[in-house]
């Protein structure tokens, strides 16, 4: 929980950022202090990239000087602060599996996964009351966020709670709940051998 000494001060919304790259922690040495809350004015544009001027710096030669921006905005008359990502690099950027074009912007959801090159940035947004500020935390992970993000997209097939639609490595699969539970233990790479492809089932299931 955000620690605030002023009892009457409204808590800001918080973006919890988890970074992953196969090379591990050495890529993230330049990120701000881990697990600490970094507070910004609401108009602050958070930049991510290789340049010294970026808010969040990545130590990798294949990262653009400025890879992307994260902006806070408040859609009127809604008083809840929302966030969006802007692709400021000509390198491909995906948000939740969908391409974000160069200089294009896209709204972040409560849980979002940004991918560019071999980098992953999993963003978990914690709502707050403050409208003129926000905060963020950073940490790096030894494990890809792809698995946990795709698990959050599980949904019943045709209302059947036993059959599930799951996305594994960008492939839609239909499996039983029991097989999915086993895959958590054995690893999701085991699941495609047990599941049926969503494409093959489309002729008989309306999903």
JOCORZI-V208255 format. One record per backbone hydrogen bond with DSSP energy under -0.5 kcal/mol. NH is the residue of the N-H (numbers start at 0). CO is the residue of the C=O. If there is no record, write none. Layout:
BEGIN
NH&CO  NH&CO
END
This chain:
BEGIN
3&1  6&4  8&5  12&132  13&125  14&134  15&13  15&123  16&14  16&136  17&121  18&16  18&138  19&119  23&20  25&22  26&23  27&24  28&25  30&27  34&137  35&32  37&35  37&135  38&36  39&133  41&131  43&40  45&43  45&69  46&44  47&67  48&55  49&63  50&64  53&50  55&46  56&54  57&48  58&26  59&57  62&59  66&47  67&47  68&85  69&45  70&83  71&43  72&81  74&72  77&74  81&72  83&70  84&105  85&68  86&103  87&66  87&85  88&66  93&114  94&97  95&93  95&112  97&94  99&92  100&98  102&86  103&100  105&84  107&82  111&122  113&120  114&93  115&118  118&115  119&19  120&113  121&17  122&111  122&120  123&15  123&121  124&109  124&122  125&13  125&123  126&124  128&10  129&10  133&39  134&12  135&37  136&14  138&16  140&18  148&144  149&145  150&146  151&147  152&149  153&150  154&164  156&159  156&162  157&155  159&156  160&158  163&174  164&154  165&163  165&172  167&165  167&170  170&167  172&165  173&195  174&163  174&172  176&161  179&175  180&176  181&177  182&178  183&179  184&180  184&181  185&181  186&182  189&186  190&187  191&187  192&189  193&190  194&190  195&173  197&171  200&196  201&197  201&198  203&200  204&200  206&204
END
